[in-house]
Every structure is written in structure tokens, then in C-alpha cells.
Amino acid sequence: MNNARHRDLDGDVDGDDMKRLTKFALRHVPSLVICLVSLCALSFAQEVDVPSGRGSGSVVAPTGWAEFIAPVQQRIDLKFYGFYIGELEAPSGQFDATFRATKFLSITPSYLYYSVPPDGLNELANRSPGFTRTVQEHQFRIDGTVMFSFHKFEISERNMYVRRFLPAYVYAGKSLPEKEINRYRNRIAVAYPLAVGGHIWKPFASYEAFYDQGSGWTKNRAWTGVTVPIEKHVSFQPSYMWENTNGIKDVRYLMFGLIFRMPSR
């Protein structure tokens, strides 16, 4: 929901770019470290799925995350994320490359990795003993997002294809083999810019549905929050997400994020 500012690329990074990058890092890295320590780790609510479970009820998961956006050309941004879901002890990392094909359409290939330890899996499945080993998953994804404005409302629809690489794992003493499956995700989102104290705050809300090959519609996600600028190239984003997945507990994420943007040339 946040568009990075653009800059042109005319070859290798020159001396001015390196000085600008160094100055930016020295200025903002300390604040990032302080924030991450207070949140226990880099984190985000992304793709924590239990391969098999019988969960019921819900779990509250305080969660933090950080995003670093680096414009490399006028229509291309690279994005790096670090995530950690504290209640489930689940770290995750993600890399995106966003290509703005037109004013209204962007294409984003991406890669995601996450890891969930046995305690987190058993918490979600509401069963112990059950899982005895950490489950790790790799995902390669590509999405197309259509964006437009209507009376200042910023509306977007994202359609994503995901190739999930699921490892072998042990559940309730039974070893299950690794496999690859396809996933489809569809998200509708809306944001509205508000002028607050000379800055633009951007409250947002979204709904997303997940379809897994062989299992049907398996997950629903509703998300709301606000993006608040705290410095020229840094924003803070508190938010709340509710996630319902077939076979495991609902997860209610209380999320706090920092978004860092490299300055444009």
C-alpha cells in the first residue's frame, strides 16, 4: 500500500551514492536495533501453516517486522523483510522485486522462507506431544497487483501464485514425506491518506483468501492498521491481523513494523 519514491540507475553506485547510503545507515541502524530488541526479533505474520493439526480456539501472537526498500530504477524496487512471530518462535525472511509495468499494474516475483519449532506447531495444532522437529518451508511466488484511486481511497487487488516446497516432517510419531504444492492467494485492500500534524497518515484494511492445491480454500486473513511517517525515510506501522486456517487455531497478530526507504536520487 506504500509506493516507494523512484530514482534512475546509470551504472554502478558512485561515490555520492555510497556516502548517502553510509550516512543513511549510520543514522537509522541504531533506531532499528533498539526497535528490534524491544520486539525480541525481526518478525511478521506471513505463512505459518501447520502441515496437519486439530486445533481449535485462538492464540494471540505479538509480532514485529522490518522492511527495507531500495529503489534501483524508476520502475523497480527491491524489498527485504525480516519477520519473527514471538508467541510461536517462528522466524522468517522474504525478498521481493517489484516491477511497475504500468501506472495501475505491478508485477512482483518473491521468495519466502520460514521456520516453526515443535512448540509453536503443537500450540497451533492444540496437541502435545505431536510435532517433534522444526518445520521449514520455502516458497517461490509471483503476483500481479492492480491499483487505482477513487475519491482519495487507494484500492488494490492482488492475485498471487505460490509454489510451496514442504519438507519431510514427523507428526504424532509418524514420518510424512516432503512434497510440492501450488497455492493461490487473492487480496483486496483499501487505504485512505489523512493529514495529521503536517504528515500523511495512511490507515488501511484488507481481506485475503488462500486456495491450496488438493485442499481447497484453506485460509482467510483480515488485516487493519495505519502507516505513520516518523522521519523522511522511515515509517512506523502498528496493525492487527486475524487469521483463520483449516485444522489449526485462529491466530490474532498484534503487529509493529518499521519501514525504511532508501533516499531517491
C-alpha positions in Angstrom: 0.0 0.0 0.0 3.1 2.2 0.1 4.8 3.4 -3.1 8.5 3.9 -2.9 10.0 7.0 -4.4 11.8 6.5 -7.7 15.3 7.1 -8.9 17.2 6.4 -12.1 20.1 4.0 -12.4 23.1 5.0 -14.6 25.6 2.2 -13.8 27.5 1.2 -10.7 26.9 3.0 -7.5 29.2 6.1 -7.5 30.9 7.8 -4.6 28.0 10.1 -3.8 25.6 7.1 -3.6 28.0 5.3 -1.2 28.3 8.4 1.0 24.5 8.8 1.0 24.0 5.1 1.8 26.6 5.2 4.6 25.1 8.3 6.1 21.6 6.8 5.9 22.7 3.6 7.6 24.6 5.3 10.4 21.7 7.5 11.2 18.9 4.8 11.2 20.5 1.5 12.1 20.7 2.3 15.8 17.0 3.1 16.0 16.3 -0.2 14.1 18.3 -2.2 16.5 16.5 -0.6 19.5 13.2 -1.4 18.0 14.1 -5.0 17.2 15.4 -5.6 20.7 12.2 -4.3 22.2 10.2 -6.6 19.9 12.6 -9.6 20.6 13.4 -10.1 16.9 12.6 -9.2 13.3 9.2 -10.6 12.6 5.9 -10.6 10.7 2.7 -12.6 10.3 3.2 -14.3 6.9 2.9 -18.0 6.2 2.9 -20.0 9.5 1.0 -23.2 8.5 0.8 -26.4 10.4 1.1 -29.4 8.0 -1.6 -31.3 9.9 -3.5 -30.4 13.0 -6.7 -30.5 15.0 -6.5 -27.1 16.6 -9.5 -25.1 18.0 -9.7 -21.8 19.7 -7.2 -19.0 19.1 -3.7 -17.8 20.1 -2.5 -14.2 20.4 0.9 -13.6 18.8 2.7 -10.3 19.5 4.7 -9.8 16.3 7.2 -7.3 14.9 8.7 -6.9 11.5 11.1 -4.7 9.5 11.1 -3.8 5.8 13.9 -2.2 3.8 13.1 -0.7 0.4 15.8 0.0 -2.2 14.8 1.7 -5.5 17.1 0.6 -8.3 15.4 2.1 -11.3 12.4 4.3 -11.9 10.0 1.3 -12.1 11.9 -1.2 -10.0 12.1 -1.6 -6.2 13.9 -4.3 -4.2 12.4 -5.1 -0.8 13.9 -7.1 2.0 11.9 -8.2 5.1 12.7 -9.8 8.4 10.0 -11.4 10.5 9.5 -13.2 13.8 6.3 -14.3 15.5 7.1 -14.2 19.1 4.4 -16.5 20.6 5.3 -19.2 18.1 9.0 -18.6 18.0 8.8 -18.5 14.2 11.5 -16.6 12.2 11.0 -15.7 8.6 12.7 -13.9 5.8 11.5 -12.5 2.4 12.8 -10.9 -0.7 10.7 -9.1 -3.3 11.5 -7.4 -6.6 8.6 -5.1 -7.7 8.3 -4.1 -11.3 5.7 -1.3 -12.1 4.6 -2.4 -15.6 2.1 0.5 -15.9 0.5 3.2 -13.8 -2.0 0.7 -12.5 -0.2 -2.7 -12.6 2.8 -4.0 -10.8 4.4 -7.5 -11.0 6.3 -8.9 -8.1 8.3 -12.2 -8.0 9.4 -13.1 -4.5 11.0 -15.7 -2.2 9.9 -16.6 1.3 11.5 -18.8 4.0 10.1 -19.6 7.4 10.7 -22.0 10.3 8.4 -23.1 13.1 9.7 -25.1 16.0 7.8 -28.1 17.6 6.5 -26.0 20.5 4.9 -23.5 18.0 3.4 -26.3 15.9 2.0 -28.1 18.9 0.5 -24.8 20.1 -1.3 -24.2 16.8 -2.4 -27.8 16.5 -3.5 -27.9 20.1 -1.9 -31.2 20.6 1.1 -32.3 22.6 3.1 -34.5 22.1 2.7 -34.2 18.4 5.4 -32.5 16.4 9.0 -33.3 17.4 11.0 -31.4 14.8 11.1 -27.9 13.4 9.2 -27.5 10.1 10.9 -25.2 7.5 9.2 -24.1 4.2 10.5 -22.4 1.1 8.1 -20.6 -1.2 8.6 -19.0 -4.7 5.8 -16.6 -5.6 4.8 -14.2 -8.3 1.9 -11.8 -8.1 0.1 -9.1 -10.2 -1.4 -6.1 -8.3 -3.9 -3.7 -9.9 -4.1 -0.3 -8.1 -6.3 2.7 -8.6 -7.8 5.6 -6.7 -11.4 6.6 -6.1 -12.2 9.8 -4.2 -8.8 9.6 -2.4 -9.4 5.9 -1.5 -6.4 3.8 -2.7 -7.8 0.4 -3.8 -5.8 -2.6 -4.9 -6.4 -6.2 -5.8 -3.5 -8.7 -5.7 -3.5 -12.2 -7.3 -0.6 -14.4 -6.3 0.7 -17.8 -7.4 2.8 -19.7 -4.9 4.9 -22.8 -5.3 5.3 -24.3 -1.8 8.2 -26.6 -1.0 7.1 -28.6 2.1 9.8 -30.7 3.9 9.5 -34.1 5.4 8.3 -33.9 9.0 7.3 -36.1 11.9 3.8 -35.8 13.4 2.5 -37.9 16.3 5.4 -40.3 15.8 4.6 -40.7 12.0 7.1 -39.6 9.3 5.5 -37.9 6.3 7.4 -37.2 3.1 8.3 -33.9 1.5 6.1 -32.5 -1.3 5.5 -29.6 -3.5 2.1 -28.0 -3.9 0.5 -24.9 -5.5 -1.2 -22.1 -3.7 -3.4 -19.2 -5.0 -4.0 -16.1 -2.9 -6.4 -13.2 -3.6 -6.3 -10.0 -1.6 -8.5 -6.9 -1.7 -7.1 -3.8 0.1 -8.0 -0.2 0.7 -6.1 2.8 2.2 -7.0 6.4 2.8 -4.4 9.2 3.3 -5.1 11.6 6.2 -3.3 14.8 7.0 -2.2 14.7 10.7 0.1 17.4 12.1 1.7 18.2 8.8 2.2 14.5 7.9 0.3 12.0 5.9 -1.0 9.0 8.0 -2.5 6.1 6.0 -5.0 3.8 7.7 -5.6 0.6 5.7 -7.6 -2.6 5.7 -7.5 -5.8 3.6 -9.0 -9.2 3.2 -7.3 -12.2 1.7 -8.3 -15.8 0.8 -6.0 -18.7 0.2 -6.5 -21.8 -2.0 -4.2 -24.8 -1.7 -3.9 -27.5 -4.3 -5.8 -30.6 -3.2 -7.3 -28.9 -0.1 -9.4 -26.1 -1.5 -9.9 -22.7 0.3 -7.8 -23.3 3.5 -7.2 -19.9 5.0 -8.8 -16.4 5.5 -7.0 -13.3 6.7 -8.3 -9.8 7.7 -5.8 -7.1 8.4 -6.1 -3.4 9.5 -3.7 -0.8 10.7 -2.1 2.6 10.0 1.2 3.7 8.4 2.7 6.7 10.2 5.8 8.6 9.0 8.3 9.2 11.8 11.1 10.6 9.7 11.6 11.4 6.0 12.5 7.9 5.0 11.2 5.9 8.0 7.6 4.9 8.8 6.0 3.0 11.7 3.1 0.7 11.2 1.1 -0.8 14.1 -1.6 -3.2 13.0 -3.9 -6.1 13.9 -4.4 -9.2 11.8 -6.9 -12.1 12.3 -6.1 -15.4 10.5 -8.3 -18.5 10.3 -6.7 -21.7 8.9 -8.5 -25.0 8.5 -7.3 -27.5 11.1 -5.4 -25.2 13.4 -6.1 -22.5 15.9 -7.0 -19.0 14.8 -4.1 -16.6 15.2 -4.6 -13.0 16.3 -1.4 -11.0 15.5 -0.6 -7.7 17.3 2.0 -6.3 14.9 4.5 -3.5 15.0 6.7 -2.7 12.0 9.3 -0.3 10.7 9.6 0.6 7.0 12.9 2.0 5.8 13.2 3.6 2.3 16.5 4.4 0.6 16.6 8.0 -0.5 15.9 8.6 -4.2 18.5 10.4 -6.3 
